[in-house]
Amino acid sequence: MTMTNQEAQAAVTQGIQQLIDDPTQWQRWARTQAQFHHYSPGNVLLIGAQRPDATQVAGYRTWQSLDRFVQKGEKGITVLAPVTRKAEDAELATPGGDTTTPRTIVSFRPATVFDISQTAGRPLDIPEARDIVGNQFQGVLHSLITHAIPIPVHFDALEPGTYGVWRPQQGTITISPDSSPDMQLATLLHEWSHSIGHPTGSHFAGHRGTEEVTAETTAYVLSQMVGLDTKSFSQAYVAGWSDMKPEQVKATLADVSHRVRVITATIEQSPDPLLQQLAATWNPIAGARRERTPEMAER
């Protein structure tokens, strides 16, 4: 039986409180967010709470469009889908000169999705993530710096114990050349996150601890997506959750989700073959639907 809207909202609230009460839940949420980076933080909490082993979820009809069918007796996963309406007295110009009326979210309603393990049928051609270890991360690091990140990255000596620095006044990231390629990659993702939260020319005015938790959580999610294990590097930041109130945690999760989407969108648009290969593993269902569209149109 599908959760009601109230039950789903209550489950999200409970999930946020669990992040405060048990900091180890932070990494669980971040790992789930890495699997479902296009989903809102609340829906990531809902998916993780109902089916922790989920890897790819979609609605009943989406699975049908891919010639896969939900198996009898499977219980769906409830998520919250936005209900929108046209914004009054507002228009957006399109590149062609036409105008469109934007839509605003007015509420949320329960929706049901199913994990791929709950379905059967035509096998999906899902790209597998590459195993990247040791110096192989040097290639990913080079590709990100050369073909993705939109700000200058320098390698220069820093104070002992400092792996990287984002300097908003100069609009540059500096990374220590003395660390390993995997540490340099994790550091780049951390500082890239800072640059989104506090762009070039801005002055930092927020809570330093919250910003560090946000940047490191963003880096952790992205590291999971590219196959880099940053557990030991990230663990020191987890304690920051315990000082937050529920609304602060909710805002931080939303900020992390936003930064992850900005960075992944930048990577997905890169022409670099290695980055394209990585990005292909992030949205396998969407890719499968694109591949199936011409064939389905012939039926």
Order of alpha helices (4+ residues) and beta strands (2+ residues): alpha-alpha-alpha-beta-alpha-beta-beta-beta-beta-beta-beta-alpha-beta-beta-beta-alpha-alpha-alpha-alpha-alpha-alpha
